Amino acid sequence: MSDRTPLITPVLIVGGIIVLMSFAIRSTFGVFQIPIAEEFGWLRAEFSMAIAIQNLAWGIGQPIFGAIAEKIGDRKAIVLGAVCYAAGLVFSAFATTPLAHQFHEVLIGFGIAGTGFGIILAVVGRASSDEHRSMSMAIVTAVGSGGQIVGPPVAEWMLGMMGWQSVFMIFAAAMLASLLFLPAMRAPARATAAELQDSMGTVLVRAFRDPSYTLIFLGFFSCGYQLGFVTAHFPAFVTELCGPIAPGGLLHGMGITTTSALGAVALAVVGAANIVGTLAAGWAGKRWSKKYLLAIVYTVRTVVSALFIMFPITPTSVLLFSVAMGSTWLATVPLTSGLVAHIYGLRFMGTLYGFVFFSHQVGSFLGVWLGGRMYDAFGDYTAVWWIGVAVGAFSAIVHLPVKETRLEDRMTPA
């Protein structure tokens, strides 16, 4: 008998709104790379380190906020995350040294952990039926990508009218405003009787002892590395390395007259393409093996990245890369979270996915930090780009041995 729970629920809608705001703000930090560095005369590595620390704090905070949500409630964890996010933005607006920026990015990272995919997907997953779970997670992930469509161009537009400090203050207010929708988020706790009997410690120990969990953990690393690097450095990469935009051409006619504007628009194109790619991943994840789909996604991303850096960087190649990369951008999220939920159950999904996501954020930290360090050392991003190609190939391979059967079924004698 089919579950009559609808696909679109208040939980999904509110979760989408919060993720949209969280990721719209998060996706803009690459736009501030050059303005902040030029204002204070910093090396590229200084602000890169701040963004890298943000990503690492996000990863550290994810299992913590997952545990908080499972102990005191999802909505309280989200409120705490939003307050951390807003406080970090406000404090950063008054920071004048690299160390201060880097310190305040810890708060922002924790804020993203409390308002991002780890918490929201766990809530949406529990509120969804088995039939709709894969697609529900994909929809929320795709909505989060909508933040990437609007975030960088809006930040670029606002920087043309005001200082970056004022933009940070406005972003803080917007993040808190998203909490107005939170009362509508009420998720039932869907879990099996066996899951309800197990403690968090028992479930974590079983997962950590399972080689498949380790492989999923390792595989998510390259996703974080590639996304962290591109989000933080691609606008600057395009600004400095892309060939000129031809006067009278299509881009020029659309008002994109500088490579800096193209860099911001490129991130928006990535976000737009990702909506299609993520929804396709959710649809496919319901029908085919998630581990093989993940291997395909990482393979496509690896080939696209290698081809892009091997040929001259032009406005056309930038947009083609943005479309191709965007189609795989967050397609890994519903597949990875769905794989965790399928193998280990829903009861402590927020915490289990949080630990896997920590690997993602270690990758993000290295992608952002190495981008700045290698740029200062070599004057370009070529070396760090090729590292991303290599780790992408690694992730495509490590997903293949994952055992995609429920852990409790493997533990039950035949």
C-alpha positions as a Markdown table, in Angstrom:
| # | Residue | x | y | z |
|---|---|---|---|---|
| 1 | Met | 0.0 | 0.0 | 0.0 |
| 2 | Ser | 1.4 | 3.4 | -1.0 |
| 3 | Asp | 2.2 | 6.0 | 1.7 |
| 4 | Arg | -0.2 | 9.0 | 1.3 |
| 5 | Thr | 2.2 | 11.5 | 2.8 |
| 6 | Pro | 2.5 | 14.3 | 0.1 |
| 7 | Leu | 5.8 | 15.2 | -1.4 |
| 8 | Ile | 5.5 | 18.9 | -0.7 |
| 9 | Thr | 4.9 | 19.5 | 3.0 |
| 10 | Pro | 5.3 | 22.5 | 5.4 |
| 11 | Val | 8.5 | 20.9 | 6.7 |
| 12 | Leu | 10.0 | 20.8 | 3.2 |
| 13 | Ile | 8.9 | 24.4 | 2.4 |
| 14 | Val | 10.3 | 25.9 | 5.6 |
| 15 | Gly | 13.4 | 23.8 | 5.4 |
| 16 | Gly | 13.9 | 25.1 | 1.9 |
| 17 | Ile | 13.5 | 28.7 | 2.9 |
| 18 | Ile | 16.1 | 28.4 | 5.7 |
| 19 | Val | 18.6 | 26.6 | 3.5 |
| 20 | Leu | 18.0 | 29.1 | 0.7 |
| 21 | Met | 19.0 | 32.0 | 3.0 |
| 22 | Ser | 21.9 | 30.2 | 4.6 |
| 23 | Phe | 23.4 | 29.2 | 1.3 |
| 24 | Ala | 22.7 | 32.5 | -0.5 |
| 25 | Ile | 24.9 | 34.2 | 2.1 |
| 26 | Arg | 27.5 | 31.5 | 2.3 |
| 27 | Ser | 28.0 | 31.5 | -1.5 |
| 28 | Thr | 29.0 | 35.2 | -1.5 |
| 29 | Phe | 32.3 | 35.0 | 0.4 |
| 30 | Gly | 34.3 | 34.5 | -2.8 |
| 31 | Val | 33.0 | 37.9 | -4.1 |
| 32 | Phe | 34.6 | 39.6 | -1.1 |
| 33 | Gln | 38.0 | 38.1 | -1.7 |
| 34 | Ile | 39.4 | 41.0 | -3.7 |
| 35 | Pro | 37.6 | 44.0 | -2.0 |
| 36 | Ile | 38.7 | 43.0 | 1.5 |
| 37 | Ala | 42.2 | 42.1 | 0.5 |
| 38 | Glu | 42.6 | 45.4 | -1.4 |
| 39 | Glu | 41.1 | 47.5 | 1.5 |
| 40 | Phe | 43.6 | 46.2 | 4.0 |
| 41 | Gly | 46.5 | 45.3 | 1.8 |
| 42 | Trp | 46.3 | 41.6 | 2.7 |
| 43 | Leu | 47.8 | 38.7 | 0.8 |
| 44 | Arg | 45.2 | 36.4 | -0.9 |
| 45 | Ala | 46.0 | 33.7 | 1.7 |
| 46 | Glu | 44.7 | 35.9 | 4.6 |
| 47 | Phe | 41.0 | 36.0 | 3.7 |
| 48 | Ser | 41.3 | 32.6 | 2.1 |
| 49 | Met | 42.3 | 31.3 | 5.6 |
| 50 | Ala | 39.2 | 33.0 | 7.1 |
| 51 | Ile | 36.9 | 31.2 | 4.6 |
| 52 | Ala | 38.8 | 27.9 | 5.1 |
| 53 | Ile | 38.3 | 28.2 | 8.8 |
| 54 | Gln | 34.6 | 28.9 | 8.2 |
| 55 | Asn | 34.4 | 25.6 | 6.2 |
| 56 | Leu | 36.3 | 23.6 | 8.9 |
| 57 | Ala | 34.1 | 25.1 | 11.7 |
| 58 | Trp | 31.0 | 24.1 | 9.6 |
| 59 | Gly | 32.3 | 20.6 | 9.4 |
| 60 | Ile | 33.1 | 20.4 | 13.2 |
| 61 | Gly | 29.8 | 21.9 | 14.0 |
| 62 | Gln | 27.7 | 19.6 | 11.9 |
| 63 | Pro | 27.8 | 16.5 | 14.1 |
| 64 | Ile | 27.5 | 18.7 | 17.2 |
| 65 | Phe | 24.4 | 20.4 | 15.9 |
| 66 | Gly | 23.1 | 17.1 | 14.7 |
| 67 | Ala | 23.4 | 15.8 | 18.3 |
| 68 | Ile | 21.9 | 19.0 | 19.7 |
| 69 | Ala | 18.9 | 18.6 | 17.4 |
| 70 | Glu | 18.4 | 15.0 | 18.4 |
| 71 | Lys | 18.6 | 15.8 | 22.1 |
| 72 | Ile | 16.7 | 19.1 | 22.5 |
| 73 | Gly | 14.8 | 19.5 | 19.2 |
| 74 | Asp | 15.4 | 20.4 | 15.6 |
| 75 | Arg | 13.9 | 23.9 | 15.8 |
| 76 | Lys | 16.0 | 24.9 | 18.8 |
| 77 | Ala | 19.1 | 23.8 | 17.0 |
| 78 | Ile | 18.2 | 25.9 | 14.0 |
| 79 | Val | 17.6 | 29.0 | 16.1 |
| 80 | Leu | 21.0 | 28.5 | 17.7 |
| 81 | Gly | 22.6 | 28.2 | 14.3 |
| 82 | Ala | 20.9 | 31.3 | 12.9 |
| 83 | Val | 22.0 | 33.4 | 16.0 |
| 84 | Cys | 25.6 | 32.1 | 15.5 |
| 85 | Tyr | 25.5 | 33.0 | 11.8 |
| 86 | Ala | 24.2 | 36.5 | 12.4 |
| 87 | Ala | 26.6 | 37.2 | 15.2 |
| 88 | Gly | 29.6 | 36.1 | 13.1 |
| 89 | Leu | 28.6 | 38.3 | 10.2 |
| 90 | Val | 28.1 | 41.4 | 12.5 |
| 91 | Phe | 31.5 | 40.8 | 14.3 |
| 92 | Ser | 33.2 | 40.3 | 10.9 |
| 93 | Ala | 31.8 | 43.7 | 9.7 |
| 94 | Phe | 33.9 | 45.4 | 12.4 |
| 95 | Ala | 37.0 | 43.2 | 12.0 |
| 96 | Thr | 40.2 | 44.9 | 10.7 |
| 97 | Thr | 42.8 | 42.2 | 11.1 |
| 98 | Pro | 43.2 | 38.8 | 9.4 |
| 99 | Leu | 43.1 | 37.1 | 12.9 |
| 100 | Ala | 39.8 | 38.8 | 13.8 |
| 101 | His | 38.2 | 37.7 | 10.5 |
| 102 | Gln | 39.4 | 34.2 | 11.0 |
| 103 | Phe | 38.2 | 34.0 | 14.5 |
| 104 | His | 34.7 | 35.3 | 13.6 |
| 105 | Glu | 34.4 | 32.9 | 10.7 |
| 106 | Val | 34.2 | 30.1 | 13.4 |
| 107 | Leu | 30.8 | 31.5 | 14.4 |
| 108 | Ile | 29.7 | 31.7 | 10.8 |
| 109 | Gly | 30.8 | 28.1 | 10.2 |
| 110 | Phe | 28.8 | 27.0 | 13.2 |
| 111 | Gly | 25.9 | 29.0 | 12.0 |
| 112 | Ile | 25.9 | 27.3 | 8.6 |
| 113 | Ala | 26.1 | 23.9 | 10.4 |
| 114 | Gly | 22.9 | 24.8 | 12.3 |
| 115 | Thr | 21.0 | 26.2 | 9.3 |
| 116 | Gly | 22.3 | 24.0 | 6.5 |
| 117 | Phe | 21.8 | 20.6 | 5.0 |
| 118 | Gly | 22.9 | 18.5 | 7.9 |
| 119 | Ile | 20.0 | 19.6 | 10.2 |
| 120 | Ile | 17.4 | 20.4 | 7.5 |
| 121 | Leu | 17.9 | 17.2 | 5.5 |
| 122 | Ala | 17.5 | 15.1 | 8.7 |
| 123 | Val | 14.2 | 16.8 | 9.5 |
| 124 | Val | 12.9 | 16.5 | 6.0 |
| 125 | Gly | 14.0 | 12.9 | 5.8 |
| 126 | Arg | 12.1 | 12.0 | 8.9 |
| 127 | Ala | 9.0 | 13.8 | 7.7 |
| 128 | Ser | 9.1 | 12.1 | 4.3 |
| 129 | Ser | 7.7 | 8.7 | 3.3 |
| 130 | Asp | 10.0 | 6.0 | 1.9 |
| 131 | Glu | 8.5 | 6.7 | -1.5 |
| 132 | His | 9.3 | 10.5 | -1.5 |
| 133 | Arg | 12.5 | 10.7 | 0.7 |
| 134 | Ser | 15.1 | 10.7 | -2.1 |
| 135 | Met | 13.1 | 13.4 | -4.0 |
| 136 | Ser | 12.4 | 15.5 | -0.9 |
| 137 | Met | 16.0 | 15.7 | 0.0 |
| 138 | Ala | 16.8 | 16.6 | -3.6 |
| 139 | Ile | 14.3 | 19.4 | -3.6 |
| 140 | Val | 15.6 | 20.9 | -0.4 |
| 141 | Thr | 19.2 | 20.7 | -1.8 |
| 142 | Ala | 18.1 | 22.2 | -5.1 |
| 143 | Val | 16.4 | 25.1 | -3.3 |
| 144 | Gly | 19.6 | 25.7 | -1.4 |
| 145 | Ser | 21.3 | 26.0 | -4.8 |
| 146 | Gly | 18.8 | 28.7 | -5.5 |
| 147 | Gly | 20.7 | 30.7 | -2.9 |
| 148 | Gln | 23.8 | 30.4 | -5.0 |
| 149 | Ile | 22.0 | 31.8 | -8.0 |
| 150 | Val | 21.0 | 35.0 | -6.2 |
| 151 | Gly | 23.7 | 35.3 | -3.6 |
| 152 | Pro | 26.8 | 36.3 | -5.5 |
| 153 | Pro | 25.2 | 38.6 | -8.1 |
| 154 | Val | 23.2 | 40.4 | -5.2 |
| 155 | Ala | 26.4 | 40.8 | -3.2 |
| 156 | Glu | 28.3 | 42.2 | -6.3 |
| 157 | Trp | 25.4 | 44.6 | -6.9 |
| 158 | Met | 25.3 | 45.7 | -3.2 |
| 159 | Leu | 29.1 | 46.2 | -3.2 |
| 160 | Gly | 28.6 | 48.8 | -6.0 |
| 161 | Met | 26.4 | 50.9 | -3.7 |
| 162 | Met | 27.9 | 50.3 | -0.2 |
| 163 | Gly | 30.9 | 48.9 | 1.6 |
| 164 | Trp | 31.3 | 45.2 | 2.3 |
| 165 | Gln | 30.7 | 45.9 | 6.0 |
| 166 | Ser | 27.2 | 47.2 | 5.3 |
| 167 | Val | 26.5 | 44.1 | 3.2 |
| 168 | Phe | 27.5 | 41.8 | 6.0 |
| 169 | Met | 25.1 | 43.6 | 8.4 |
| 170 | Ile | 22.2 | 43.3 | 5.9 |
| 171 | Phe | 23.0 | 39.6 | 5.5 |
| 172 | Ala | 22.9 | 39.1 | 9.3 |
| 173 | Ala | 19.4 | 40.7 | 9.5 |
| 174 | Ala | 18.2 | 38.5 | 6.6 |
| 175 | Met | 19.4 | 35.3 | 8.3 |
| 176 | Leu | 17.5 | 36.1 | 11.5 |
| 177 | Ala | 14.4 | 37.0 | 9.4 |
| 178 | Ser | 14.3 | 33.5 | 7.9 |
| 179 | Leu | 13.4 | 32.2 | 11.4 |
| 180 | Leu | 9.9 | 33.8 | 11.1 |
| 181 | Phe | 8.9 | 30.7 | 9.2 |
| 182 | Leu | 10.2 | 28.2 | 11.7 |
| 183 | Pro | 7.0 | 27.6 | 13.7 |
| 184 | Ala | 5.6 | 25.7 | 10.7 |
| 185 | Met | 8.4 | 23.2 | 10.9 |
| 186 | Arg | 7.1 | 20.2 | 12.8 |
| 187 | Ala | 8.6 | 16.9 | 11.8 |
| 188 | Pro | 7.3 | 13.5 | 13.0 |
| 189 | Ala | 10.0 | 11.1 | 14.2 |
| 190 | Arg | 9.8 | 8.3 | 11.6 |
| 191 | Ala | 11.9 | 5.5 | 12.9 |
| 192 | Thr | 11.7 | 1.7 | 13.2 |
| 193 | Ala | 11.1 | 0.1 | 16.6 |
| 194 | Ala | 14.7 | -1.2 | 16.5 |
| 195 | Glu | 16.1 | 2.2 | 15.9 |
| 196 | Leu | 14.1 | 3.7 | 18.7 |
| 197 | Gln | 15.5 | 1.1 | 21.1 |
| 198 | Asp | 19.2 | 1.8 | 20.2 |
| 199 | Ser | 21.1 | 4.6 | 21.9 |
| 200 | Met | 23.1 | 7.2 | 19.9 |
| 201 | Gly | 26.3 | 5.7 | 21.2 |
| 202 | Thr | 25.3 | 2.2 | 20.0 |
| 203 | Val | 24.4 | 3.4 | 16.5 |
| 204 | Leu | 27.6 | 5.5 | 16.2 |
| 205 | Val | 29.8 | 2.6 | 17.2 |
| 206 | Arg | 28.1 | 0.2 | 14.7 |
| 207 | Ala | 28.6 | 2.8 | 11.9 |
| 208 | Phe | 32.2 | 3.6 | 12.7 |
| 209 | Arg | 33.0 | -0.2 | 12.7 |
| 210 | Asp | 31.4 | -0.6 | 9.3 |
| 211 | Pro | 33.9 | -0.2 | 6.4 |
| 212 | Ser | 31.2 | 1.2 | 4.1 |
| 213 | Tyr | 30.7 | 4.2 | 6.5 |
| 214 | Thr | 34.5 | 4.8 | 6.3 |
| 215 | Leu | 34.3 | 4.7 | 2.5 |
| 216 | Ile | 31.4 | 7.2 | 2.4 |
| 217 | Phe | 33.3 | 9.4 | 4.8 |
| 218 | Leu | 36.4 | 9.4 | 2.6 |
| 219 | Gly | 34.5 | 9.8 | -0.6 |
| 220 | Phe | 32.8 | 13.0 | 0.5 |
| 221 | Phe | 36.2 | 14.7 | 1.0 |
| 222 | Ser | 36.7 | 15.5 | -2.7 |
| 223 | Cys | 33.2 | 17.1 | -3.0 |
| 224 | Gly | 34.1 | 19.5 | -0.2 |
| 225 | Tyr | 37.6 | 20.2 | -1.7 |
| 226 | Gln | 36.2 | 21.1 | -5.2 |
| 227 | Leu | 33.1 | 23.1 | -3.9 |
| 228 | Gly | 35.2 | 25.0 | -1.3 |
| 229 | Phe | 37.8 | 26.0 | -3.8 |
| 230 | Val | 35.4 | 27.0 | -6.6 |
| 231 | Thr | 33.1 | 29.0 | -4.2 |
| 232 | Ala | 36.0 | 30.9 | -2.6 |
| 233 | His | 38.4 | 31.3 | -5.6 |
| 234 | Phe | 36.5 | 31.0 | -8.8 |
| 235 | Pro | 35.4 | 34.7 | -9.0 |
| 236 | Ala | 39.0 | 35.8 | -8.5 |
| 237 | Phe | 40.2 | 33.0 | -10.9 |
| 238 | Val | 37.9 | 34.3 | -13.6 |
| 239 | Thr | 38.7 | 37.9 | -12.9 |
| 240 | Glu | 42.5 | 37.4 | -13.4 |
| 241 | Leu | 42.8 | 34.6 | -15.9 |
| 242 | Cys | 39.8 | 34.8 | -18.3 |
| 243 | Gly | 40.2 | 36.4 | -21.7 |
| 244 | Pro | 38.4 | 39.8 | -22.3 |
| 245 | Ile | 34.7 | 40.0 | -22.9 |
| 246 | Ala | 34.1 | 41.0 | -26.5 |
| 247 | Pro | 32.2 | 44.4 | -26.9 |
| 248 | Gly | 28.9 | 44.0 | -28.6 |
| 249 | Gly | 28.7 | 40.3 | -27.7 |
| 250 | Leu | 25.9 | 38.5 | -25.9 |
| 251 | Leu | 27.5 | 38.9 | -22.5 |
| 252 | His | 28.2 | 42.5 | -23.1 |
| 253 | Gly | 24.6 | 43.0 | -24.1 |
| 254 | Met | 23.4 | 41.4 | -20.9 |
| 255 | Gly | 25.4 | 44.0 | -18.9 |
| 256 | Ile | 28.3 | 41.6 | -18.1 |
| 257 | Thr | 31.2 | 43.9 | -19.2 |
| 258 | Thr | 34.0 | 42.9 | -16.8 |
| 259 | Thr | 35.6 | 39.6 | -15.8 |
| 260 | Ser | 34.8 | 40.3 | -12.2 |
| 261 | Ala | 31.1 | 40.4 | -13.1 |
| 262 | Leu | 31.5 | 37.3 | -15.1 |
| 263 | Gly | 33.1 | 35.6 | -12.0 |
| 264 | Ala | 30.0 | 36.4 | -9.9 |
| 265 | Val | 27.6 | 35.3 | -12.7 |
| 266 | Ala | 29.5 | 32.1 | -13.1 |
| 267 | Leu | 28.7 | 31.0 | -9.6 |
| 268 | Ala | 25.1 | 31.9 | -10.2 |
| 269 | Val | 25.2 | 29.7 | -13.4 |
| 270 | Val | 26.6 | 26.9 | -11.3 |
| 271 | Gly | 23.7 | 27.3 | -8.9 |
| 272 | Ala | 21.1 | 27.3 | -11.7 |
| 273 | Ala | 22.6 | 24.2 | -13.3 |
| 274 | Asn | 22.7 | 22.5 | -10.0 |
| 275 | Ile | 19.0 | 22.8 | -9.5 |
| 276 | Val | 18.5 | 20.5 | -12.5 |
| 277 | Gly | 21.4 | 18.2 | -11.6 |
| 278 | Thr | 20.2 | 17.8 | -8.0 |
| 279 | Leu | 16.6 | 17.1 | -8.9 |
| 280 | Ala | 17.8 | 14.5 | -11.4 |
| 281 | Ala | 20.0 | 12.9 | -8.7 |
| 282 | Gly | 17.0 | 12.7 | -6.4 |
| 283 | Trp | 14.9 | 11.1 | -9.1 |
| 284 | Ala | 17.6 | 8.7 | -10.0 |
| 285 | Gly | 18.4 | 7.9 | -6.4 |
| 286 | Lys | 14.9 | 6.4 | -6.0 |
| 287 | Arg | 15.4 | 4.1 | -8.9 |
| 288 | Trp | 19.1 | 3.0 | -9.0 |
| 289 | Ser | 22.0 | 2.3 | -6.8 |
| 290 | Lys | 23.1 | 5.5 | -5.0 |
| 291 | Lys | 26.8 | 4.4 | -4.7 |
| 292 | Tyr | 27.1 | 3.9 | -8.5 |
| 293 | Leu | 25.3 | 7.2 | -9.1 |
| 294 | Leu | 27.9 | 8.9 | -6.8 |
| 295 | Ala | 30.8 | 7.2 | -8.7 |
| 296 | Ile | 29.3 | 8.6 | -12.0 |
| 297 | Val | 28.9 | 12.1 | -10.5 |
| 298 | Tyr | 32.5 | 12.2 | -9.3 |
| 299 | Thr | 33.8 | 10.8 | -12.7 |
| 300 | Val | 31.9 | 13.5 | -14.6 |
| 301 | Arg | 33.2 | 16.2 | -12.3 |
| 302 | Thr | 36.8 | 15.0 | -12.7 |
| 303 | Val | 36.7 | 14.9 | -16.5 |
| 304 | Val | 35.0 | 18.3 | -16.7 |
| 305 | Ser | 37.6 | 19.9 | -14.4 |
| 306 | Ala | 40.5 | 18.4 | -16.3 |
| 307 | Leu | 39.2 | 19.5 | -19.7 |
| 308 | Phe | 38.6 | 23.1 | -18.4 |
| 309 | Ile | 42.1 | 23.7 | -17.1 |
| 310 | Met | 43.7 | 22.1 | -20.2 |
| 311 | Phe | 42.3 | 24.6 | -22.6 |
| 312 | Pro | 42.5 | 28.5 | -22.8 |
| 313 | Ile | 40.2 | 30.2 | -20.2 |
| 314 | Thr | 37.6 | 32.3 | -22.2 |
| 315 | Pro | 34.2 | 33.6 | -21.3 |
| 316 | Thr | 32.6 | 30.8 | -23.3 |
| 317 | Ser | 34.7 | 28.1 | -21.5 |
| 318 | Val | 33.9 | 29.7 | -18.1 |
| 319 | Leu | 30.1 | 29.4 | -18.8 |
| 320 | Leu | 30.4 | 25.9 | -20.2 |
| 321 | Phe | 32.4 | 24.8 | -17.2 |
| 322 | Ser | 29.8 | 26.4 | -14.9 |
| 323 | Val | 26.9 | 24.5 | -16.5 |
| 324 | Ala | 28.8 | 21.2 | -16.5 |
| 325 | Met | 30.2 | 21.6 | -13.0 |
| 326 | Gly | 26.9 | 22.9 | -11.7 |
| 327 | Ser | 25.0 | 19.8 | -12.9 |
| 328 | Thr | 27.0 | 17.8 | -10.5 |
| 329 | Trp | 27.5 | 20.4 | -7.8 |
| 330 | Leu | 25.3 | 19.3 | -5.0 |
| 331 | Ala | 24.0 | 16.1 | -6.7 |
| 332 | Thr | 26.2 | 14.3 | -4.2 |
| 333 | Val | 24.2 | 15.6 | -1.2 |
| 334 | Pro | 20.8 | 13.8 | -1.6 |
| 335 | Leu | 22.7 | 10.7 | -2.8 |
| 336 | Thr | 25.1 | 10.7 | 0.2 |
| 337 | Ser | 22.5 | 11.6 | 2.8 |
| 338 | Gly | 20.1 | 9.1 | 1.3 |
| 339 | Leu | 22.8 | 6.4 | 1.4 |
| 340 | Val | 23.4 | 7.1 | 5.1 |
| 341 | Ala | 19.7 | 7.1 | 5.9 |
| 342 | His | 19.2 | 3.9 | 3.9 |
| 343 | Ile | 22.1 | 1.9 | 5.5 |
| 344 | Tyr | 22.0 | 3.2 | 9.1 |
| 345 | Gly | 18.4 | 4.4 | 9.6 |
| 346 | Leu | 16.7 | 7.7 | 10.3 |
| 347 | Arg | 16.8 | 7.8 | 14.1 |
| 348 | Phe | 20.3 | 9.4 | 14.4 |
| 349 | Met | 20.7 | 10.4 | 10.7 |
| 350 | Gly | 21.6 | 14.1 | 11.6 |
| 351 | Thr | 24.6 | 13.0 | 13.7 |
| 352 | Leu | 25.7 | 10.2 | 11.3 |
| 353 | Tyr | 25.5 | 12.5 | 8.3 |
| 354 | Gly | 27.2 | 15.2 | 10.4 |
| 355 | Phe | 30.3 | 13.1 | 10.8 |
| 356 | Val | 30.4 | 12.2 | 7.1 |
| 357 | Phe | 29.9 | 15.9 | 6.3 |
| 358 | Phe | 32.9 | 16.7 | 8.5 |
| 359 | Ser | 35.0 | 14.9 | 5.9 |
| 360 | His | 33.4 | 17.2 | 3.3 |
| 361 | Gln | 34.4 | 20.3 | 5.2 |
| 362 | Val | 37.9 | 19.1 | 5.8 |
| 363 | Gly | 38.1 | 19.0 | 2.1 |
| 364 | Ser | 36.6 | 22.4 | 1.8 |
| 365 | Phe | 39.1 | 23.8 | 4.3 |
| 366 | Leu | 42.0 | 22.4 | 2.2 |
| 367 | Gly | 40.5 | 23.6 | -1.1 |
| 368 | Val | 40.1 | 27.1 | 0.1 |
| 369 | Trp | 43.3 | 27.3 | 2.1 |
| 370 | Leu | 45.5 | 25.7 | -0.5 |
| 371 | Gly | 43.9 | 27.9 | -3.1 |
| 372 | Gly | 45.2 | 31.0 | -1.3 |
| 373 | Arg | 48.6 | 29.6 | -0.3 |
| 374 | Met | 49.4 | 28.2 | -3.8 |
| 375 | Tyr | 48.2 | 31.4 | -5.5 |
| 376 | Asp | 50.6 | 33.4 | -3.3 |
| 377 | Ala | 53.4 | 30.9 | -3.9 |
| 378 | Phe | 53.1 | 30.3 | -7.6 |
| 379 | Gly | 51.0 | 33.3 | -8.9 |
| 380 | Asp | 48.1 | 31.1 | -10.2 |
| 381 | Tyr | 45.7 | 28.3 | -9.3 |
| 382 | Thr | 46.9 | 25.6 | -11.6 |
| 383 | Ala | 48.5 | 23.2 | -9.1 |
| 384 | Val | 45.6 | 23.4 | -6.6 |
| 385 | Trp | 43.2 | 22.8 | -9.5 |
| 386 | Trp | 44.9 | 19.5 | -10.5 |
| 387 | Ile | 44.8 | 18.3 | -6.9 |
| 388 | Gly | 41.1 | 18.7 | -7.2 |
| 389 | Val | 41.0 | 16.6 | -10.3 |
| 390 | Ala | 43.0 | 13.8 | -8.5 |
| 391 | Val | 40.8 | 13.7 | -5.4 |
| 392 | Gly | 37.7 | 13.6 | -7.6 |
| 393 | Ala | 39.0 | 10.5 | -9.3 |
| 394 | Phe | 39.7 | 9.0 | -5.9 |
| 395 | Ser | 36.1 | 9.6 | -4.7 |
| 396 | Ala | 34.7 | 8.0 | -7.9 |
| 397 | Ile | 36.7 | 4.8 | -7.0 |
| 398 | Val | 36.1 | 4.5 | -3.2 |
| 399 | His | 32.3 | 4.5 | -3.5 |
| 400 | Leu | 32.3 | 1.3 | -5.6 |
| 401 | Pro | 33.0 | -1.2 | -2.7 |
| 402 | Val | 30.3 | 0.3 | -0.4 |
| 403 | Lys | 27.7 | -2.3 | 0.7 |
| 404 | Glu | 24.4 | -0.7 | 0.0 |
| 405 | Thr | 22.3 | -2.9 | 2.2 |
| 406 | Arg | 20.8 | -1.9 | 5.6 |
| 407 | Leu | 23.2 | -2.5 | 8.4 |
| 408 | Glu | 20.6 | -4.1 | 10.7 |
| 409 | Asp | 19.8 | -6.6 | 7.9 |
| 410 | Arg | 23.5 | -7.5 | 7.6 |
| 411 | Met | 23.6 | -8.0 | 11.4 |
| 412 | Thr | 20.5 | -10.2 | 11.5 |
| 413 | Pro | 21.3 | -13.9 | 11.0 |
| 414 | Ala | 19.8 | -15.4 | 7.9 |
